[in-house]
Amino acid sequence: MRRKITIPLTIVLLIVLDQLVKWAIVSNIKIGEVKGFIPSIMSLTYLQNTGAAFSILENQQWLFTIITLLVIGGAIWYLIKNIKGSFWLISGLTLIIAGGLGNFIDRLRQGFVVDMFQFDFINFAVFNVADTYLTFGVLIMLLVIIKEETNGSES
């Protein structure tokens, strides 16, 4: 019973954190402006991303809406089905749902996703908090699947 309350609350808190960071960036940095954050490691910049990761498929909002609804719907269904699953399974799904919804809110509200984190030591896409949730959520899920496959093949 406790998980049924904690998981949705965690998802909401993660989304609130994502939206607060995006609000702070939009309120304090002009679009395209770069500000130092962690010297030689990371800068902050305000970009409006109308595409997916690395700005691919720009201005394809209907496609992103359909994909997002399918992925989040599937993750919620799998989470409900496996509510008593391992900590790692629940964590991965929670991060995927929160990240997907965080960026989905931006797309619905503004037609673009606010990105802000830019690595200074490598040429990499500018990203946001929700992207971080999605990345770590998918990595955790991959590790869970690999572990399950490894344990299953030992039986």
Phi and psi in radians as a Rosetta constraint file:
Dihedral C 1 N 2 CA 2 C 2 CIRCULARHARMONIC -1.095 0.35
Dihedral N 2 CA 2 C 2 N 3 CIRCULARHARMONIC -0.690 0.35
Dihedral C 2 N 3 CA 3 C 3 CIRCULARHARMONIC -1.098 0.35
Dihedral N 3 CA 3 C 3 N 4 CIRCULARHARMONIC -0.608 0.35
Dihedral C 3 N 4 CA 4 C 4 CIRCULARHARMONIC -1.127 0.35
Dihedral N 4 CA 4 C 4 N 5 CIRCULARHARMONIC -0.404 0.35
Dihedral C 4 N 5 CA 5 C 5 CIRCULARHARMONIC -1.654 0.35
Dihedral N 5 CA 5 C 5 N 6 CIRCULARHARMONIC -0.743 0.35
Dihedral C 5 N 6 CA 6 C 6 CIRCULARHARMONIC -1.155 0.35
Dihedral N 6 CA 6 C 6 N 7 CIRCULARHARMONIC -0.735 0.35
Dihedral C 6 N 7 CA 7 C 7 CIRCULARHARMONIC -1.099 0.35
Dihedral N 7 CA 7 C 7 N 8 CIRCULARHARMONIC -0.910 0.35
Dihedral C 7 N 8 CA 8 C 8 CIRCULARHARMONIC -1.073 0.35
Dihedral N 8 CA 8 C 8 N 9 CIRCULARHARMONIC -0.643 0.35
Dihedral C 8 N 9 CA 9 C 9 CIRCULARHARMONIC -1.117 0.35
Dihedral N 9 CA 9 C 9 N 10 CIRCULARHARMONIC -0.732 0.35
Dihedral C 9 N 10 CA 10 C 10 CIRCULARHARMONIC -1.084 0.35
Dihedral N 10 CA 10 C 10 N 11 CIRCULARHARMONIC -0.764 0.35
Dihedral C 10 N 11 CA 11 C 11 CIRCULARHARMONIC -1.057 0.35
Dihedral N 11 CA 11 C 11 N 12 CIRCULARHARMONIC -0.799 0.35
Dihedral C 11 N 12 CA 12 C 12 CIRCULARHARMONIC -1.084 0.35
Dihedral N 12 CA 12 C 12 N 13 CIRCULARHARMONIC -0.782 0.35
Dihedral C 12 N 13 CA 13 C 13 CIRCULARHARMONIC -1.111 0.35
Dihedral N 13 CA 13 C 13 N 14 CIRCULARHARMONIC -0.689 0.35
Dihedral C 13 N 14 CA 14 C 14 CIRCULARHARMONIC -1.123 0.35
Dihedral N 14 CA 14 C 14 N 15 CIRCULARHARMONIC -0.721 0.35
Dihedral C 14 N 15 CA 15 C 15 CIRCULARHARMONIC -1.138 0.35
Dihedral N 15 CA 15 C 15 N 16 CIRCULARHARMONIC -0.743 0.35
Dihedral C 15 N 16 CA 16 C 16 CIRCULARHARMONIC -1.053 0.35
Dihedral N 16 CA 16 C 16 N 17 CIRCULARHARMONIC -0.777 0.35
Dihedral C 16 N 17 CA 17 C 17 CIRCULARHARMONIC -1.038 0.35
Dihedral N 17 CA 17 C 17 N 18 CIRCULARHARMONIC -0.819 0.35
Dihedral C 17 N 18 CA 18 C 18 CIRCULARHARMONIC -1.003 0.35
Dihedral N 18 CA 18 C 18 N 19 CIRCULARHARMONIC -0.841 0.35
Dihedral C 18 N 19 CA 19 C 19 CIRCULARHARMONIC -1.187 0.35
Dihedral N 19 CA 19 C 19 N 20 CIRCULARHARMONIC -0.614 0.35
Dihedral C 19 N 20 CA 20 C 20 CIRCULARHARMONIC -1.155 0.35
Dihedral N 20 CA 20 C 20 N 21 CIRCULARHARMONIC -0.728 0.35
Dihedral C 20 N 21 CA 21 C 21 CIRCULARHARMONIC -1.116 0.35
Dihedral N 21 CA 21 C 21 N 22 CIRCULARHARMONIC -0.764 0.35
Dihedral C 21 N 22 CA 22 C 22 CIRCULARHARMONIC -1.092 0.35
Dihedral N 22 CA 22 C 22 N 23 CIRCULARHARMONIC -0.736 0.35
Dihedral C 22 N 23 CA 23 C 23 CIRCULARHARMONIC -1.072 0.35
Dihedral N 23 CA 23 C 23 N 24 CIRCULARHARMONIC -0.769 0.35
Dihedral C 23 N 24 CA 24 C 24 CIRCULARHARMONIC -1.089 0.35
Dihedral N 24 CA 24 C 24 N 25 CIRCULARHARMONIC -0.694 0.35
Dihedral C 24 N 25 CA 25 C 25 CIRCULARHARMONIC -1.152 0.35
Dihedral N 25 CA 25 C 25 N 26 CIRCULARHARMONIC -0.863 0.35
Dihedral C 25 N 26 CA 26 C 26 CIRCULARHARMONIC -1.077 0.35
Dihedral N 26 CA 26 C 26 N 27 CIRCULARHARMONIC -0.621 0.35
Dihedral C 26 N 27 CA 27 C 27 CIRCULARHARMONIC -1.321 0.35
Dihedral N 27 CA 27 C 27 N 28 CIRCULARHARMONIC -0.417 0.35
Dihedral C 27 N 28 CA 28 C 28 CIRCULARHARMONIC -2.102 0.35
Dihedral N 28 CA 28 C 28 N 29 CIRCULARHARMONIC -0.160 0.35
Dihedral C 28 N 29 CA 29 C 29 CIRCULARHARMONIC -2.261 0.35
Dihedral N 29 CA 29 C 29 N 30 CIRCULARHARMONIC 2.328 0.35
Dihedral C 29 N 30 CA 30 C 30 CIRCULARHARMONIC -1.274 0.35
Dihedral N 30 CA 30 C 30 N 31 CIRCULARHARMONIC 2.615 0.35
Dihedral C 30 N 31 CA 31 C 31 CIRCULARHARMONIC -0.984 0.35
Dihedral N 31 CA 31 C 31 N 32 CIRCULARHARMONIC 2.261 0.35
Dihedral C 31 N 32 CA 32 C 32 CIRCULARHARMONIC 1.485 0.35
Dihedral N 32 CA 32 C 32 N 33 CIRCULARHARMONIC -0.228 0.35
Dihedral C 32 N 33 CA 33 C 33 CIRCULARHARMONIC -1.262 0.35
Dihedral N 33 CA 33 C 33 N 34 CIRCULARHARMONIC 2.516 0.35
Dihedral C 33 N 34 CA 34 C 34 CIRCULARHARMONIC -2.013 0.35
Dihedral N 34 CA 34 C 34 N 35 CIRCULARHARMONIC 2.271 0.35
Dihedral C 34 N 35 CA 35 C 35 CIRCULARHARMONIC -2.183 0.35
Dihedral N 35 CA 35 C 35 N 36 CIRCULARHARMONIC 2.426 0.35
Dihedral C 35 N 36 CA 36 C 36 CIRCULARHARMONIC -1.091 0.35
Dihedral N 36 CA 36 C 36 N 37 CIRCULARHARMONIC 2.530 0.35
Dihedral C 36 N 37 CA 37 C 37 CIRCULARHARMONIC -2.278 0.35
Dihedral N 37 CA 37 C 37 N 38 CIRCULARHARMONIC -1.140 0.35
Dihedral C 37 N 38 CA 38 C 38 CIRCULARHARMONIC -2.102 0.35
Dihedral N 38 CA 38 C 38 N 39 CIRCULARHARMONIC 1.870 0.35
Dihedral C 38 N 39 CA 39 C 39 CIRCULARHARMONIC -0.859 0.35
Dihedral N 39 CA 39 C 39 N 40 CIRCULARHARMONIC 2.304 0.35
Dihedral C 39 N 40 CA 40 C 40 CIRCULARHARMONIC 1.146 0.35
Dihedral N 40 CA 40 C 40 N 41 CIRCULARHARMONIC 0.047 0.35
Dihedral C 40 N 41 CA 41 C 41 CIRCULARHARMONIC -2.083 0.35
Dihedral N 41 CA 41 C 41 N 42 CIRCULARHARMONIC -0.928 0.35
Dihedral C 41 N 42 CA 42 C 42 CIRCULARHARMONIC -2.556 0.35
Dihedral N 42 CA 42 C 42 N 43 CIRCULARHARMONIC 2.452 0.35
Dihedral C 42 N 43 CA 43 C 43 CIRCULARHARMONIC -2.063 0.35
Dihedral N 43 CA 43 C 43 N 44 CIRCULARHARMONIC 2.877 0.35
Dihedral C 43 N 44 CA 44 C 44 CIRCULARHARMONIC -1.910 0.35
Dihedral N 44 CA 44 C 44 N 45 CIRCULARHARMONIC 2.370 0.35
Dihedral C 44 N 45 CA 45 C 45 CIRCULARHARMONIC -2.543 0.35
Dihedral N 45 CA 45 C 45 N 46 CIRCULARHARMONIC 2.591 0.35
Dihedral C 45 N 46 CA 46 C 46 CIRCULARHARMONIC -1.787 0.35
Dihedral N 46 CA 46 C 46 N 47 CIRCULARHARMONIC 1.977 0.35
Dihedral C 46 N 47 CA 47 C 47 CIRCULARHARMONIC -2.151 0.35
Dihedral N 47 CA 47 C 47 N 48 CIRCULARHARMONIC 2.594 0.35
Dihedral C 47 N 48 CA 48 C 48 CIRCULARHARMONIC -1.875 0.35
Dihedral N 48 CA 48 C 48 N 49 CIRCULARHARMONIC 1.895 0.35
Dihedral C 48 N 49 CA 49 C 49 CIRCULARHARMONIC -1.729 0.35
Dihedral N 49 CA 49 C 49 N 50 CIRCULARHARMONIC 1.978 0.35
Dihedral C 49 N 50 CA 50 C 50 CIRCULARHARMONIC -1.650 0.35
Dihedral N 50 CA 50 C 50 N 51 CIRCULARHARMONIC 0.066 0.35
Dihedral C 50 N 51 CA 51 C 51 CIRCULARHARMONIC -1.973 0.35
Dihedral N 51 CA 51 C 51 N 52 CIRCULARHARMONIC -2.813 0.35
Dihedral C 51 N 52 CA 52 C 52 CIRCULARHARMONIC -1.676 0.35
Dihedral N 52 CA 52 C 52 N 53 CIRCULARHARMONIC -2.737 0.35
Dihedral C 52 N 53 CA 53 C 53 CIRCULARHARMONIC -0.947 0.35
Dihedral N 53 CA 53 C 53 N 54 CIRCULARHARMONIC 2.438 0.35
Dihedral C 53 N 54 CA 54 C 54 CIRCULARHARMONIC 1.055 0.35
Dihedral N 54 CA 54 C 54 N 55 CIRCULARHARMONIC 0.387 0.35
Dihedral C 54 N 55 CA 55 C 55 CIRCULARHARMONIC 1.068 0.35
Dihedral N 55 CA 55 C 55 N 56 CIRCULARHARMONIC 0.408 0.35
Dihedral C 55 N 56 CA 56 C 56 CIRCULARHARMONIC -1.288 0.35
Dihedral N 56 CA 56 C 56 N 57 CIRCULARHARMONIC 2.706 0.35
Dihedral C 56 N 57 CA 57 C 57 CIRCULARHARMONIC 0.955 0.35
Dihedral N 57 CA 57 C 57 N 58 CIRCULARHARMONIC 0.825 0.35
Dihedral C 57 N 58 CA 58 C 58 CIRCULARHARMONIC -1.031 0.35
Dihedral N 58 CA 58 C 58 N 59 CIRCULARHARMONIC 2.528 0.35
Dihedral C 58 N 59 CA 59 C 59 CIRCULARHARMONIC 1.047 0.35
Dihedral N 59 CA 59 C 59 N 60 CIRCULARHARMONIC 0.598 0.35
Dihedral C 59 N 60 CA 60 C 60 CIRCULARHARMONIC -1.922 0.35
Dihedral N 60 CA 60 C 60 N 61 CIRCULARHARMONIC 0.973 0.35
Dihedral C 60 N 61 CA 61 C 61 CIRCULARHARMONIC -1.030 0.35
Dihedral N 61 CA 61 C 61 N 62 CIRCULARHARMONIC -0.685 0.35
Dihedral C 61 N 62 CA 62 C 62 CIRCULARHARMONIC -1.121 0.35
Dihedral N 62 CA 62 C 62 N 63 CIRCULARHARMONIC -0.723 0.35
Dihedral C 62 N 63 CA 63 C 63 CIRCULARHARMONIC -1.070 0.35
Dihedral N 63 CA 63 C 63 N 64 CIRCULARHARMONIC -0.807 0.35
Dihedral C 63 N 64 CA 64 C 64 CIRCULARHARMONIC -1.125 0.35
Dihedral N 64 CA 64 C 64 N 65 CIRCULARHARMONIC -0.639 0.35
Dihedral C 64 N 65 CA 65 C 65 CIRCULARHARMONIC -1.103 0.35
Dihedral N 65 CA 65 C 65 N 66 CIRCULARHARMONIC -0.838 0.35
Dihedral C 65 N 66 CA 66 C 66 CIRCULARHARMONIC -1.103 0.35
Dihedral N 66 CA 66 C 66 N 67 CIRCULARHARMONIC -0.837 0.35
Dihedral C 66 N 67 CA 67 C 67 CIRCULARHARMONIC -1.091 0.35
Dihedral N 67 CA 67 C 67 N 68 CIRCULARHARMONIC -0.771 0.35
Dihedral C 67 N 68 CA 68 C 68 CIRCULARHARMONIC -1.087 0.35
Dihedral N 68 CA 68 C 68 N 69 CIRCULARHARMONIC -0.800 0.35
Dihedral C 68 N 69 CA 69 C 69 CIRCULARHARMONIC -1.095 0.35
Dihedral N 69 CA 69 C 69 N 70 CIRCULARHARMONIC -0.690 0.35
Dihedral C 69 N 70 CA 70 C 70 CIRCULARHARMONIC -1.149 0.35
Dihedral N 70 CA 70 C 70 N 71 CIRCULARHARMONIC -0.811 0.35
Dihedral C 70 N 71 CA 71 C 71 CIRCULARHARMONIC -1.165 0.35
Dihedral N 71 CA 71 C 71 N 72 CIRCULARHARMONIC -0.841 0.35
Dihedral C 71 N 72 CA 72 C 72 CIRCULARHARMONIC -1.148 0.35
Dihedral N 72 CA 72 C 72 N 73 CIRCULARHARMONIC -0.735 0.35
Dihedral C 72 N 73 CA 73 C 73 CIRCULARHARMONIC -1.042 0.35
Dihedral N 73 CA 73 C 73 N 74 CIRCULARHARMONIC -0.780 0.35
Dihedral C 73 N 74 CA 74 C 74 CIRCULARHARMONIC -1.123 0.35
Dihedral N 74 CA 74 C 74 N 75 CIRCULARHARMONIC -0.710 0.35
Dihedral C 74 N 75 CA 75 C 75 CIRCULARHARMONIC -1.165 0.35
Dihedral N 75 CA 75 C 75 N 76 CIRCULARHARMONIC -0.715 0.35
Dihedral C 75 N 76 CA 76 C 76 CIRCULARHARMONIC -1.129 0.35
Dihedral N 76 CA 76 C 76 N 77 CIRCULARHARMONIC -0.779 0.35
Dihedral C 76 N 77 CA 77 C 77 CIRCULARHARMONIC -1.040 0.35
Dihedral N 77 CA 77 C 77 N 78 CIRCULARHARMONIC -0.799 0.35
Dihedral C 77 N 78 CA 78 C 78 CIRCULARHARMONIC -1.172 0.35
Dihedral N 78 CA 78 C 78 N 79 CIRCULARHARMONIC -0.635 0.35
Dihedral C 78 N 79 CA 79 C 79 CIRCULARHARMONIC -1.120 0.35
Dihedral N 79 CA 79 C 79 N 80 CIRCULARHARMONIC -0.814 0.35
Dihedral C 79 N 80 CA 80 C 80 CIRCULARHARMONIC -1.086 0.35
Dihedral N 80 CA 80 C 80 N 81 CIRCULARHARMONIC -0.751 0.35
Dihedral C 80 N 81 CA 81 C 81 CIRCULARHARMONIC -1.122 0.35
Dihedral N 81 CA 81 C 81 N 82 CIRCULARHARMONIC -0.546 0.35
Dihedral C 81 N 82 CA 82 C 82 CIRCULARHARMONIC -2.052 0.35
Dihedral N 82 CA 82 C 82 N 83 CIRCULARHARMONIC 0.626 0.35
Dihedral C 82 N 83 CA 83 C 83 CIRCULARHARMONIC -0.989 0.35
Dihedral N 83 CA 83 C 83 N 84 CIRCULARHARMONIC -0.453 0.35
Dihedral C 83 N 84 CA 84 C 84 CIRCULARHARMONIC -1.717 0.35
Dihedral N 84 CA 84 C 84 N 85 CIRCULARHARMONIC 0.295 0.35
Dihedral C 84 N 85 CA 85 C 85 CIRCULARHARMONIC -1.221 0.35
Dihedral N 85 CA 85 C 85 N 86 CIRCULARHARMONIC -3.118 0.35
Dihedral C 85 N 86 CA 86 C 86 CIRCULARHARMONIC -1.134 0.35
Dihedral N 86 CA 86 C 86 N 87 CIRCULARHARMONIC 2.796 0.35
Dihedral C 86 N 87 CA 87 C 87 CIRCULARHARMONIC -0.951 0.35
Dihedral N 87 CA 87 C 87 N 88 CIRCULARHARMONIC -0.736 0.35
Dihedral C 87 N 88 CA 88 C 88 CIRCULARHARMONIC -1.214 0.35
Dihedral N 88 CA 88 C 88 N 89 CIRCULARHARMONIC -0.702 0.35
Dihedral C 88 N 89 CA 89 C 89 CIRCULARHARMONIC -1.066 0.35
Dihedral N 89 CA 89 C 89 N 90 CIRCULARHARMONIC -0.848 0.35
Dihedral C 89 N 90 CA 90 C 90 CIRCULARHARMONIC -1.100 0.35
Dihedral N 90 CA 90 C 90 N 91 CIRCULARHARMONIC -0.733 0.35
Dihedral C 90 N 91 CA 91 C 91 CIRCULARHARMONIC -1.095 0.35
Dihedral N 91 CA 91 C 91 N 92 CIRCULARHARMONIC -0.813 0.35
Dihedral C 91 N 92 CA 92 C 92 CIRCULARHARMONIC -1.051 0.35
Dihedral N 92 CA 92 C 92 N 93 CIRCULARHARMONIC -0.802 0.35
Dihedral C 92 N 93 CA 93 C 93 CIRCULARHARMONIC -1.150 0.35
Dihedral N 93 CA 93 C 93 N 94 CIRCULARHARMONIC -0.696 0.35
Dihedral C 93 N 94 CA 94 C 94 CIRCULARHARMONIC -1.063 0.35
Dihedral N 94 CA 94 C 94 N 95 CIRCULARHARMONIC -0.779 0.35
Dihedral C 94 N 95 CA 95 C 95 CIRCULARHARMONIC -1.144 0.35
Dihedral N 95 CA 95 C 95 N 96 CIRCULARHARMONIC -0.707 0.35
Dihedral C 95 N 96 CA 96 C 96 CIRCULARHARMONIC -1.111 0.35
Dihedral N 96 CA 96 C 96 N 97 CIRCULARHARMONIC -0.771 0.35
Dihedral C 96 N 97 CA 97 C 97 CIRCULARHARMONIC -1.122 0.35
Dihedral N 97 CA 97 C 97 N 98 CIRCULARHARMONIC -0.843 0.35
Dihedral C 97 N 98 CA 98 C 98 CIRCULARHARMONIC -1.095 0.35
Dihedral N 98 CA 98 C 98 N 99 CIRCULARHARMONIC -0.762 0.35
Dihedral C 98 N 99 CA 99 C 99 CIRCULARHARMONIC -1.142 0.35
Dihedral N 99 CA 99 C 99 N 100 CIRCULARHARMONIC -0.770 0.35
Dihedral C 99 N 100 CA 100 C 100 CIRCULARHARMONIC -1.083 0.35
Dihedral N 100 CA 100 C 100 N 101 CIRCULARHARMONIC -0.765 0.35
Dihedral C 100 N 101 CA 101 C 101 CIRCULARHARMONIC -1.217 0.35
Dihedral N 101 CA 101 C 101 N 102 CIRCULARHARMONIC -0.635 0.35
Dihedral C 101 N 102 CA 102 C 102 CIRCULARHARMONIC -1.036 0.35
Dihedral N 102 CA 102 C 102 N 103 CIRCULARHARMONIC -0.816 0.35
Dihedral C 102 N 103 CA 103 C 103 CIRCULARHARMONIC -1.288 0.35
Dihedral N 103 CA 103 C 103 N 104 CIRCULARHARMONIC -0.565 0.35
Dihedral C 103 N 104 CA 104 C 104 CIRCULARHARMONIC -1.119 0.35
Dihedral N 104 CA 104 C 104 N 105 CIRCULARHARMONIC -0.687 0.35
Dihedral C 104 N 105 CA 105 C 105 CIRCULARHARMONIC -1.026 0.35
Dihedral N 105 CA 105 C 105 N 106 CIRCULARHARMONIC -0.789 0.35
Dihedral C 105 N 106 CA 106 C 106 CIRCULARHARMONIC -1.031 0.35
Dihedral N 106 CA 106 C 106 N 107 CIRCULARHARMONIC -0.836 0.35
Dihedral C 106 N 107 CA 107 C 107 CIRCULARHARMONIC -1.068 0.35
Dihedral N 107 CA 107 C 107 N 108 CIRCULARHARMONIC -0.746 0.35
Dihedral C 107 N 108 CA 108 C 108 CIRCULARHARMONIC -1.189 0.35
Dihedral N 108 CA 108 C 108 N 109 CIRCULARHARMONIC -0.739 0.35
Dihedral C 108 N 109 CA 109 C 109 CIRCULARHARMONIC -1.334 0.35
Dihedral N 109 CA 109 C 109 N 110 CIRCULARHARMONIC -0.657 0.35
Dihedral C 109 N 110 CA 110 C 110 CIRCULARHARMONIC -2.171 0.35
Dihedral N 110 CA 110 C 110 N 111 CIRCULARHARMONIC -0.299 0.35
Dihedral C 110 N 111 CA 111 C 111 CIRCULARHARMONIC 1.490 0.35
Dihedral N 111 CA 111 C 111 N 112 CIRCULARHARMONIC 0.073 0.35
Dihedral C 111 N 112 CA 112 C 112 CIRCULARHARMONIC -2.698 0.35
Dihedral N 112 CA 112 C 112 N 113 CIRCULARHARMONIC 2.892 0.35
Dihedral C 112 N 113 CA 113 C 113 CIRCULARHARMONIC -1.845 0.35
Dihedral N 113 CA 113 C 113 N 114 CIRCULARHARMONIC 2.359 0.35
Dihedral C 113 N 114 CA 114 C 114 CIRCULARHARMONIC -1.418 0.35
Dihedral N 114 CA 114 C 114 N 115 CIRCULARHARMONIC 2.140 0.35
Dihedral C 114 N 115 CA 115 C 115 CIRCULARHARMONIC -1.997 0.35
Dihedral N 115 CA 115 C 115 N 116 CIRCULARHARMONIC 2.633 0.35
Dihedral C 115 N 116 CA 116 C 116 CIRCULARHARMONIC -2.600 0.35
Dihedral N 116 CA 116 C 116 N 117 CIRCULARHARMONIC -0.431 0.35
Dihedral C 116 N 117 CA 117 C 117 CIRCULARHARMONIC -1.589 0.35
Dihedral N 117 CA 117 C 117 N 118 CIRCULARHARMONIC 2.240 0.35
Dihedral C 117 N 118 CA 118 C 118 CIRCULARHARMONIC -2.292 0.35
Dihedral N 118 CA 118 C 118 N 119 CIRCULARHARMONIC 2.100 0.35
Dihedral C 118 N 119 CA 119 C 119 CIRCULARHARMONIC -1.245 0.35
Dihedral N 119 CA 119 C 119 N 120 CIRCULARHARMONIC 2.386 0.35
Dihedral C 119 N 120 CA 120 C 120 CIRCULARHARMONIC -1.594 0.35
Dihedral N 120 CA 120 C 120 N 121 CIRCULARHARMONIC -0.354 0.35
Dihedral C 120 N 121 CA 121 C 121 CIRCULARHARMONIC -1.709 0.35
Dihedral N 121 CA 121 C 121 N 122 CIRCULARHARMONIC -0.044 0.35
Dihedral C 121 N 122 CA 122 C 122 CIRCULARHARMONIC -2.641 0.35
Dihedral N 122 CA 122 C 122 N 123 CIRCULARHARMONIC 2.576 0.35
Dihedral C 122 N 123 CA 123 C 123 CIRCULARHARMONIC -1.423 0.35
Dihedral N 123 CA 123 C 123 N 124 CIRCULARHARMONIC 1.756 0.35
Dihedral C 123 N 124 CA 124 C 124 CIRCULARHARMONIC -2.409 0.35
Dihedral N 124 CA 124 C 124 N 125 CIRCULARHARMONIC 2.746 0.35
Dihedral C 124 N 125 CA 125 C 125 CIRCULARHARMONIC -1.067 0.35
Dihedral N 125 CA 125 C 125 N 126 CIRCULARHARMONIC 2.550 0.35
Dihedral C 125 N 126 CA 126 C 126 CIRCULARHARMONIC -1.302 0.35
Dihedral N 126 CA 126 C 126 N 127 CIRCULARHARMONIC 2.399 0.35
Dihedral C 126 N 127 CA 127 C 127 CIRCULARHARMONIC -2.421 0.35
Dihedral N 127 CA 127 C 127 N 128 CIRCULARHARMONIC 3.102 0.35
Dihedral C 127 N 128 CA 128 C 128 CIRCULARHARMONIC -2.289 0.35
Dihedral N 128 CA 128 C 128 N 129 CIRCULARHARMONIC -3.108 0.35
Dihedral C 128 N 129 CA 129 C 129 CIRCULARHARMONIC -1.086 0.35
Dihedral N 129 CA 129 C 129 N 130 CIRCULARHARMONIC -0.777 0.35
Dihedral C 129 N 130 CA 130 C 130 CIRCULARHARMONIC -1.066 0.35
Dihedral N 130 CA 130 C 130 N 131 CIRCULARHARMONIC -0.659 0.35
Dihedral C 130 N 131 CA 131 C 131 CIRCULARHARMONIC -1.076 0.35
Dihedral N 131 CA 131 C 131 N 132 CIRCULARHARMONIC -0.655 0.35
Dihedral C 131 N 132 CA 132 C 132 CIRCULARHARMONIC -1.133 0.35
Dihedral N 132 CA 132 C 132 N 133 CIRCULARHARMONIC -0.766 0.35
Dihedral C 132 N 133 CA 133 C 133 CIRCULARHARMONIC -0.991 0.35
Dihedral N 133 CA 133 C 133 N 134 CIRCULARHARMONIC -0.840 0.35
Dihedral C 133 N 134 CA 134 C 134 CIRCULARHARMONIC -1.072 0.35
Dihedral N 134 CA 134 C 134 N 135 CIRCULARHARMONIC -0.785 0.35
Dihedral C 134 N 135 CA 135 C 135 CIRCULARHARMONIC -1.070 0.35
Dihedral N 135 CA 135 C 135 N 136 CIRCULARHARMONIC -0.875 0.35
Dihedral C 135 N 136 CA 136 C 136 CIRCULARHARMONIC -1.209 0.35
Dihedral N 136 CA 136 C 136 N 137 CIRCULARHARMONIC -0.614 0.35
Dihedral C 136 N 137 CA 137 C 137 CIRCULARHARMONIC -1.075 0.35
Dihedral N 137 CA 137 C 137 N 138 CIRCULARHARMONIC -0.782 0.35
Dihedral C 137 N 138 CA 138 C 138 CIRCULARHARMONIC -1.169 0.35
Dihedral N 138 CA 138 C 138 N 139 CIRCULARHARMONIC -0.736 0.35
Dihedral C 138 N 139 CA 139 C 139 CIRCULARHARMONIC -1.068 0.35
Dihedral N 139 CA 139 C 139 N 140 CIRCULARHARMONIC -0.762 0.35
Dihedral C 139 N 140 CA 140 C 140 CIRCULARHARMONIC -1.080 0.35
Dihedral N 140 CA 140 C 140 N 141 CIRCULARHARMONIC -0.775 0.35
Dihedral C 140 N 141 CA 141 C 141 CIRCULARHARMONIC -1.090 0.35
Dihedral N 141 CA 141 C 141 N 142 CIRCULARHARMONIC -0.696 0.35
Dihedral C 141 N 142 CA 142 C 142 CIRCULARHARMONIC -1.076 0.35
Dihedral N 142 CA 142 C 142 N 143 CIRCULARHARMONIC -0.746 0.35
Dihedral C 142 N 143 CA 143 C 143 CIRCULARHARMONIC -1.138 0.35
Dihedral N 143 CA 143 C 143 N 144 CIRCULARHARMONIC -0.682 0.35
Dihedral C 143 N 144 CA 144 C 144 CIRCULARHARMONIC -1.083 0.35
Dihedral N 144 CA 144 C 144 N 145 CIRCULARHARMONIC -0.792 0.35
Dihedral C 144 N 145 CA 145 C 145 CIRCULARHARMONIC -1.119 0.35
Dihedral N 145 CA 145 C 145 N 146 CIRCULARHARMONIC -0.781 0.35
Dihedral C 145 N 146 CA 146 C 146 CIRCULARHARMONIC -1.068 0.35
Dihedral N 146 CA 146 C 146 N 147 CIRCULARHARMONIC -0.754 0.35
Dihedral C 146 N 147 CA 147 C 147 CIRCULARHARMONIC -1.099 0.35
Dihedral N 147 CA 147 C 147 N 148 CIRCULARHARMONIC -0.759 0.35
Dihedral C 147 N 148 CA 148 C 148 CIRCULARHARMONIC -1.113 0.35
Dihedral N 148 CA 148 C 148 N 149 CIRCULARHARMONIC -0.735 0.35
Dihedral C 148 N 149 CA 149 C 149 CIRCULARHARMONIC -1.110 0.35
Dihedral N 149 CA 149 C 149 N 150 CIRCULARHARMONIC -0.742 0.35
Dihedral C 149 N 150 CA 150 C 150 CIRCULARHARMONIC -1.126 0.35
Dihedral N 150 CA 150 C 150 N 151 CIRCULARHARMONIC -0.788 0.35
Dihedral C 150 N 151 CA 151 C 151 CIRCULARHARMONIC -1.160 0.35
Dihedral N 151 CA 151 C 151 N 152 CIRCULARHARMONIC -0.633 0.35
Dihedral C 151 N 152 CA 152 C 152 CIRCULARHARMONIC -1.182 0.35
Dihedral N 152 CA 152 C 152 N 153 CIRCULARHARMONIC -0.619 0.35
Dihedral C 152 N 153 CA 153 C 153 CIRCULARHARMONIC -1.348 0.35
Dihedral N 153 CA 153 C 153 N 154 CIRCULARHARMONIC -0.275 0.35
Dihedral C 153 N 154 CA 154 C 154 CIRCULARHARMONIC -1.432 0.35
Dihedral N 154 CA 154 C 154 N 155 CIRCULARHARMONIC -0.279 0.35
